[in-house]
Amino acid sequence: MNAFLTAAAFVVLIAVAAYVIHRLNLQHADRIAAYRYSTPRPGRRGHGAPDHTPRTAGDDPGAPPATRPRL
């Protein structure tokens, strides 16, 4: 009986330790997500794709971007 209680206590301690480690990992992930590692570059919203069609110097800034003619 004494061995069973000791084994049960160890299992409970391991479960509590796993839960604490899990909570610490969640806090760490939240801290990483909230921190900005560098200043964002102007004109870039994401990785890879451009955010709009390029404009020329004479374009009106209030006008929508030019569309390409269909071929």
TORZA-920170 format. One record per atom (N, C-alpha, C): x, y negated, z; residue number from 1. Coordinates in Angstrom, 2 decimals. Each point is the difference from the previous one (the first is absolute). Example, Ala and Ser with C-alpha at 12.3 -4.5 7.8 and 13.67 -1.06 7.14 Angstrom:
2
+---------+---------+---------+---------+
|      xx |      yy |      zz | drentor |
+---------+---------+---------+---------+
|   13.19 |    5.69 |    7.80 |       1 |
|   -0.89 |   -1.19 |    0.00 |       1 |
|    0.90 |   -1.20 |    0.00 |       1 |
|   -0.35 |   -1.05 |   -0.72 |       2 |
|    0.82 |   -1.19 |    0.06 |       2 |
|   -0.77 |   -1.09 |    0.73 |       2 |
+---------+---------+---------+---------+
//
This chain:
71
+---------+---------+---------+---------+
|      xx |      yy |      zz | drentor |
+---------+---------+---------+---------+
|    0.82 |    1.20 |    0.00 |       1 |
|   -0.82 |   -1.20 |    0.00 |       1 |
|    0.86 |   -1.26 |    0.00 |       1 |
|    1.09 |    0.06 |    0.73 |       2 |
|    0.89 |   -1.16 |    0.09 |       2 |
|    0.64 |   -0.30 |   -1.37 |       2 |
|    0.34 |    1.03 |   -0.74 |       3 |
|    0.60 |   -0.19 |   -1.33 |       3 |
|   -1.02 |   -0.62 |   -0.96 |       3 |
|   -1.26 |    0.40 |    0.10 |       4 |
|   -1.04 |   -0.56 |   -0.85 |       4 |
|   -0.19 |   -1.49 |    0.28 |       4 |
|   -0.02 |   -0.40 |    1.26 |       5 |
|   -0.15 |   -1.41 |    0.34 |       5 |
|    1.20 |   -0.82 |   -0.47 |       5 |
|    1.18 |    0.57 |    0.10 |       6 |
|    1.19 |   -0.70 |   -0.48 |       6 |
|   -0.05 |   -0.18 |   -1.51 |       6 |
|   -0.38 |    1.03 |   -0.72 |       7 |
|   -0.12 |   -0.08 |   -1.46 |       7 |
|   -1.08 |   -1.01 |   -0.39 |       7 |
|   -1.11 |   -0.01 |    0.70 |       8 |
|   -1.08 |   -0.94 |   -0.30 |       8 |
|    0.46 |   -1.43 |    0.26 |       8 |
|    0.76 |   -0.21 |    1.07 |       9 |
|    0.51 |   -1.34 |    0.30 |       9 |
|    0.95 |   -0.47 |   -1.10 |       9 |
|    0.86 |    0.92 |   -0.48 |      10 |
|    0.91 |   -0.37 |   -1.09 |      10 |
|   -0.76 |   -0.34 |   -1.28 |      10 |
|   -1.03 |    0.73 |   -0.31 |      11 |
|   -0.80 |   -0.27 |   -1.19 |      11 |
|   -0.67 |   -1.37 |    0.12 |      11 |
|   -0.52 |   -0.32 |    1.18 |      12 |
|   -0.63 |   -1.30 |    0.21 |      12 |
|    1.03 |   -1.11 |   -0.13 |      12 |
|    1.19 |    0.18 |    0.57 |      13 |
|    1.06 |   -1.00 |   -0.10 |      13 |
|    0.44 |   -0.21 |   -1.45 |      13 |
|    0.09 |    1.07 |   -0.77 |      14 |
|    0.38 |   -0.12 |   -1.41 |      14 |
|   -1.08 |   -0.74 |   -0.78 |      14 |
|   -1.28 |    0.29 |    0.29 |      15 |
|   -1.09 |   -0.69 |   -0.69 |      15 |
|    0.00 |   -1.49 |    0.33 |      15 |
|    0.23 |   -0.34 |    1.26 |      16 |
|    0.03 |   -1.41 |    0.39 |      16 |
|    1.18 |   -0.70 |   -0.66 |      16 |
|    1.16 |    0.64 |   -0.04 |      17 |
|    1.17 |   -0.59 |   -0.63 |      17 |
|   -0.24 |   -0.20 |   -1.51 |      17 |
|   -0.64 |    0.96 |   -0.66 |      18 |
|   -0.30 |   -0.14 |   -1.43 |      18 |
|   -0.94 |   -1.17 |   -0.24 |      18 |
|   -0.98 |   -0.18 |    0.87 |      19 |
|   -0.94 |   -1.11 |   -0.13 |      19 |
|    0.71 |   -1.34 |    0.18 |      19 |
|    0.88 |   -0.09 |    0.99 |      20 |
|    0.74 |   -1.24 |    0.24 |      20 |
|    0.89 |   -0.33 |   -1.19 |      20 |
|    0.69 |    0.99 |   -0.54 |      21 |
|    0.85 |   -0.21 |   -1.18 |      21 |
|   -0.85 |   -0.46 |   -1.18 |      21 |
|   -1.16 |    0.59 |   -0.18 |      22 |
|   -0.90 |   -0.39 |   -1.08 |      22 |
|   -0.41 |   -1.46 |    0.13 |      22 |
|   -0.38 |   -0.42 |    1.21 |      23 |
|   -0.40 |   -1.39 |    0.23 |      23 |
|    1.16 |   -0.96 |   -0.25 |      23 |
|    1.21 |    0.37 |    0.41 |      24 |
|    1.17 |   -0.85 |   -0.24 |      24 |
|    0.28 |   -0.14 |   -1.49 |      24 |
|   -0.17 |    1.08 |   -0.76 |      25 |
|    0.21 |   -0.07 |   -1.45 |      25 |
|   -1.04 |   -0.92 |   -0.65 |      25 |
|   -1.24 |    0.02 |    0.47 |      26 |
|   -1.02 |   -0.90 |   -0.54 |      26 |
|    0.35 |   -1.46 |    0.28 |      26 |
|    0.47 |   -0.29 |    1.21 |      27 |
|    0.40 |   -1.37 |    0.33 |      27 |
|    1.16 |   -0.45 |   -0.87 |      27 |
|    0.95 |    0.90 |   -0.22 |      28 |
|    1.16 |   -0.34 |   -0.82 |      28 |
|   -0.43 |   -0.27 |   -1.45 |      28 |
|   -0.91 |    0.81 |   -0.52 |      29 |
|   -0.48 |   -0.20 |   -1.38 |      29 |
|   -0.74 |   -1.34 |   -0.12 |      29 |
|   -0.78 |   -0.36 |    1.01 |      30 |
|   -0.70 |   -1.30 |   -0.03 |      30 |
|    1.00 |   -1.15 |    0.03 |      30 |
|    1.05 |    0.14 |    0.78 |      31 |
|    1.02 |   -1.05 |    0.08 |      31 |
|    0.72 |   -0.16 |   -1.34 |      31 |
|    0.28 |    1.11 |   -0.66 |      32 |
|    0.67 |   -0.06 |   -1.30 |      32 |
|   -0.92 |   -0.64 |   -1.03 |      32 |
|   -1.29 |    0.34 |    0.02 |      33 |
|   -0.94 |   -0.55 |   -0.98 |      33 |
|   -0.21 |   -1.50 |    0.19 |      33 |
|    0.12 |   -0.48 |    1.23 |      34 |
|   -0.25 |   -1.42 |    0.26 |      34 |
|    1.21 |   -0.88 |   -0.28 |      34 |
|    1.18 |    0.57 |   -0.08 |      35 |
|    1.22 |   -0.79 |   -0.17 |      35 |
|    0.30 |   -0.22 |   -1.47 |      35 |
|    0.29 |   -1.25 |   -0.38 |      36 |
|    0.39 |   -0.30 |   -1.37 |      36 |
|    1.52 |    0.03 |   -0.06 |      36 |
|    0.55 |    0.92 |   -0.75 |      37 |
|    1.45 |    0.16 |   -0.06 |      37 |
|    0.66 |   -1.06 |   -0.85 |      37 |
|   -0.72 |   -0.62 |   -0.90 |      38 |
|    0.57 |   -1.07 |   -0.82 |      38 |
|   -1.13 |   -0.93 |   -0.43 |      38 |
|    0.38 |   -1.16 |   -0.48 |      39 |
|   -1.01 |   -0.93 |   -0.49 |      39 |
|   -0.48 |    0.47 |   -1.36 |      39 |
|   -1.29 |   -0.11 |   -0.27 |      40 |
|   -0.51 |    0.44 |   -1.29 |      40 |
|    0.52 |   -0.89 |   -1.12 |      40 |
|    0.28 |    0.60 |   -1.13 |      41 |
|    0.48 |   -0.75 |   -1.15 |      41 |
|   -1.18 |   -0.66 |   -0.69 |      41 |
|    0.16 |   -1.25 |   -0.46 |      42 |
|   -1.13 |   -0.68 |   -0.65 |      42 |
|   -0.40 |    0.69 |   -1.30 |      42 |
|   -1.29 |    0.08 |   -0.23 |      43 |
|   -0.51 |    0.58 |   -1.24 |      43 |
|   -0.10 |    1.51 |    0.02 |      43 |
|    0.35 |    0.66 |    1.11 |      44 |
|   -0.07 |    1.45 |    0.08 |      44 |
|   -1.05 |    0.40 |    1.02 |      44 |
|   -1.01 |    0.77 |   -0.40 |      45 |
|   -1.02 |    0.45 |    0.94 |      45 |
|    0.18 |    1.46 |    0.39 |      45 |
|    0.62 |    0.76 |   -0.86 |      46 |
|    0.17 |    1.42 |    0.28 |      46 |
|    1.26 |    0.51 |   -0.67 |      46 |
|    0.10 |    1.28 |   -0.10 |      47 |
|    1.16 |    0.60 |   -0.63 |      47 |
|   -0.33 |    0.37 |   -1.45 |      47 |
|    0.80 |   -0.46 |   -0.92 |      48 |
|   -0.13 |    0.45 |   -1.38 |      48 |
|   -0.78 |   -0.89 |   -0.93 |      48 |
|   -1.29 |   -0.13 |    0.18 |      49 |
|   -0.84 |   -0.67 |   -0.98 |      49 |
|    0.06 |   -1.52 |    0.15 |      49 |
|    0.04 |   -0.73 |   -1.11 |      50 |
|   -0.03 |   -1.46 |    0.10 |      50 |
|   -1.38 |   -0.46 |    0.45 |      50 |
|   -0.07 |   -1.16 |    0.66 |      51 |
|   -1.27 |   -0.43 |    0.55 |      51 |
|   -0.83 |   -0.81 |   -0.99 |      51 |
|    0.57 |   -0.51 |   -1.10 |      52 |
|   -0.78 |   -0.74 |   -0.99 |      52 |
|    0.81 |   -0.07 |   -1.30 |      52 |
|   -0.66 |   -0.48 |   -1.04 |      53 |
|    0.70 |   -0.19 |   -1.26 |      53 |
|    0.85 |   -1.26 |    0.07 |      53 |
|    1.17 |    0.02 |   -0.60 |      54 |
|    0.87 |   -1.18 |    0.07 |      54 |
|   -0.62 |   -1.20 |   -0.71 |      54 |
|    0.26 |   -1.18 |    0.50 |      55 |
|   -0.49 |   -1.24 |   -0.60 |      55 |
|    1.18 |   -0.75 |   -0.61 |      55 |
|   -0.32 |   -0.88 |   -0.92 |      56 |
|    1.03 |   -0.86 |   -0.57 |      56 |
|   -0.04 |   -1.35 |    0.71 |      56 |
|    0.97 |   -0.85 |   -0.27 |      57 |
|    0.12 |   -1.28 |    0.69 |      57 |
|   -1.20 |   -0.91 |   -0.26 |      57 |
|   -0.65 |    0.09 |   -1.17 |      58 |
|   -1.10 |   -0.90 |   -0.35 |      58 |
|   -1.36 |    0.47 |    0.46 |      58 |
|   -0.11 |    1.15 |    0.63 |      59 |
|   -1.31 |    0.52 |    0.42 |      59 |
|   -0.58 |   -0.83 |    1.13 |      59 |
|   -1.33 |   -0.06 |    0.01 |      60 |
|   -0.72 |   -0.67 |    1.07 |      60 |
|   -0.02 |    0.95 |    1.21 |      60 |
|    0.45 |   -0.44 |    1.19 |      61 |
|    0.02 |    0.91 |    1.14 |      61 |
|   -1.37 |    0.47 |    0.44 |      61 |
|   -1.05 |   -0.75 |   -0.31 |      62 |
|   -1.34 |    0.40 |    0.40 |      62 |
|   -0.65 |    0.96 |   -0.97 |      62 |
|    0.56 |    0.16 |   -1.18 |      63 |
|   -0.59 |    0.87 |   -1.02 |      63 |
|    0.30 |    1.46 |    0.31 |      63 |
|   -0.89 |    0.92 |   -0.41 |      64 |
|    0.29 |    1.43 |    0.22 |      64 |
|    1.17 |    0.43 |   -0.87 |      64 |
|    0.69 |    1.08 |    0.36 |      65 |
|    1.14 |    0.45 |   -0.78 |      65 |
|   -0.43 |    0.41 |   -1.43 |      65 |
|    0.88 |   -0.20 |   -0.93 |      66 |
|   -0.29 |    0.33 |   -1.40 |      66 |
|   -0.11 |    1.52 |   -0.15 |      66 |
|   -0.91 |    0.42 |   -0.92 |      67 |
|   -0.14 |    1.42 |   -0.28 |      67 |
|    0.71 |    0.32 |   -1.30 |      67 |
|    0.42 |    1.21 |   -0.11 |      68 |
|    0.67 |    0.43 |   -1.23 |      68 |
|   -1.03 |    0.36 |   -1.06 |      68 |
|    0.28 |   -0.32 |   -1.24 |      69 |
|   -0.95 |    0.39 |   -1.07 |      69 |
|    0.01 |    1.51 |   -0.18 |      69 |
|   -1.17 |    0.56 |   -0.29 |      70 |
|   -0.09 |    1.44 |   -0.23 |      70 |
|    0.46 |    0.32 |   -1.43 |      70 |
|    0.70 |    1.08 |   -0.10 |      71 |
|    0.52 |    0.43 |   -1.31 |      71 |
|   -0.81 |    1.12 |   -0.58 |      71 |
+---------+---------+---------+---------+
//
